[in-house]
Amino acid sequence: MKQKIQELAAKIYNDVVGYRQHIHANPELSFKEFQTSMFIKEKLNKWGIEYSDMANTGVVGLIKGNIPSDNIIALRADMDALPIHEANDKPYRSKNQGVMHACGHDVHTSSLLGTAYILNQLKDEFAGTIKLIFQPAEELLPGGASIMIKEGVLENPKPQSIVGQHVMPLIDSGKVGFRSGIYMASTDELYVTVHGKGGHGAQPHQNIDPVLITAHIIVALQQIVSRNADPRLPSVLSFGKVNANGATNIIPNEVKLEGTFRTLNEEWRNEAHRLMKKMAEGIAESMGGSCTFDIHRGYPFLINEEKVTANARACAEEYLGVENVIDLDIWMAAEDFAYYSQVTDACFYRLGTGNVEKGTTYSVHTPNFDIDEDALKTSTGLMAYIALKQLGN
C-alpha cells in the first residue's frame, strides 16, 4: 500500500503543483472563497467523488472504501487568503490586488485534492470512510471550523478522528513535525477605548489626557502576564495598534487601542480577561477618565490527542524515514482547527516548506511568503498514508 501511494503521489504531483499555483494566483478572502470552492468541486466531480456544500463556501467530500468497515476519519484543509499585497514576482503571483495566500492555505487545499485523488484510486483496496473537509475562513473570527461544526461536519457520518496539516517555512521541505498534547494557543482580540477630555496641549491642567491614561494602561497590563499568570504557563499579551488622532499640540478626547491575548489554559484565559478589564477600567477612573474594554473571544487552544498523534507520527516515520520527522515545540499562534480538537480526537502536524537556496524561508503572513513546491511530493501521499493507517488498513 505504501508503494502504491507513493506511485500515485508521483503521478498526481505535477497536477497538484498546478492546482496550488492556480489557487495562489486567484486568492479569496474569508467567507468569499466562491471560485476556490468551484475549483474544488470541479476536481471532485472529475474523479466521481461525492460531496456536499457547507458553511456557504465549504465543501465536504466523502470517499468510501469498498471493504466494509465502520471506521471513519476526517481530513481537513482551509481555503481562505489574507489581505496582504504580494511582493513575490512569480508567474503564479496573486492576480487579486491586496489579497494573497500568505499562510499556505493554497498548499493545504491543493494537497488535500491530491490526497483525495490517491484515496479514490485505492478505494477498492481499503476499509473505512474518509471525509474531506475543505473549510472556509480560518483567518477570520468566528472561524469557519466553528460554523462547519455547528452545521454538522462531524456528523452523518461521525469520524473517530480528524487530521490536518499546515505549512512551516522554518522546517526544511521534505520533513514534517509533530507534537502530542497542547500545541497551539487560544487567541482573543482586545478592543479598548480610553475616554478623556481633549484640549490644547499647552493647557494639560484643563484636560483629561487619554493618551497618558492609555500609556499607563499598556504598561500596567503587562503585569497580568508577569505577576498573575503561573510562570510555567505560556501567556502573551501584545498591543499592535494605538490610535490617538490628536496632533503635536492637540490632546484628543479618546484613544483606541487594539491587541491580542493568547494562552494555553481556559481557566486562566477567563481569569485574565477579568483582570485586564478590571485593571484598565480602574486606571482610567483613577486618572479622571473612563475606559471600555471589549474582548472578542477567539479560537480555543489546540490539543493533539496522544494516540492519534503517535499513530500519525509513526506513519510519517514509515513513509518518510525517521530522519525526516521532527519534534515541535509549543506554538503561540492560533488556528481554528482547535475547534475540531475540542470535540473529537485530532492531530495537527507541520509540513516543511522551507528551502534556503530557493528563498522559501520567509514567515507566513508576510508579503514574501512562498514554498518549495517539492513539499507537495510529501503532503499528498503522507496524508493518504496516515488516513489509511488510522482506519486500520
Sequence and secondary structure as in RCSB ss.txt:
>XXXX:A:sequence
MKQKIQELAAKIYNDVVGYRQHIHANPELSFKEFQTSMFIKEKLNKWGIEYSDMANTGVVGLIKGNIPSDNIIAL
RADMDALPIHEANDKPYRSKNQGVMHACGHDVHTSSLLGTAYILNQLKDEFAGTIKLIFQPAEELLPGGASIMIK
EGVLENPKPQSIVGQHVMPLIDSGKVGFRSGIYMASTDELYVTVHGKGGHGAQPHQNIDPVLITAHIIVALQQIV
SRNADPRLPSVLSFGKVNANGATNIIPNEVKLEGTFRTLNEEWRNEAHRLMKKMAEGIAESMGGSCTFDIHRGYP
FLINEEKVTANARACAEEYLGVENVIDLDIWMAAEDFAYYSQVTDACFYRLGTGNVEKGTTYSVHTPNFDIDEDA
LKTSTGLMAYIALKQLGN
>XXXX:A:secstr
 HHHHHHHHHHHHHHHHHHHHHHHHS   TT  HHHHHHHHHHHHHHT EEEEETTTEEEEEEE SEEEEEEEEE
EEE   BS       TT  SSTT B  SSHHHHHHHHHHHHHHHHHTGGG EEEEEEEEE  SSSTT HHHHHHH
TTTT SS  SEEEEEEEEEEEETT EEE  EEEE   EEEEEEEE B EETT GGGSB HHHHHHHHHHHHHHII
IIIS TTS EEEEEEEEE   BTTEE SEEEEEEEEEES HHHHHHHHHHHHHHHHHHHHHTT EEEEEEEE   
 EEE HHHHHHHHHHHHHHH GGGEEE   B S  THHHHHHHSEEEEEEEEEE TTTT    TTSTT    TTH
HHHHHHHHHHHHHHHTT 
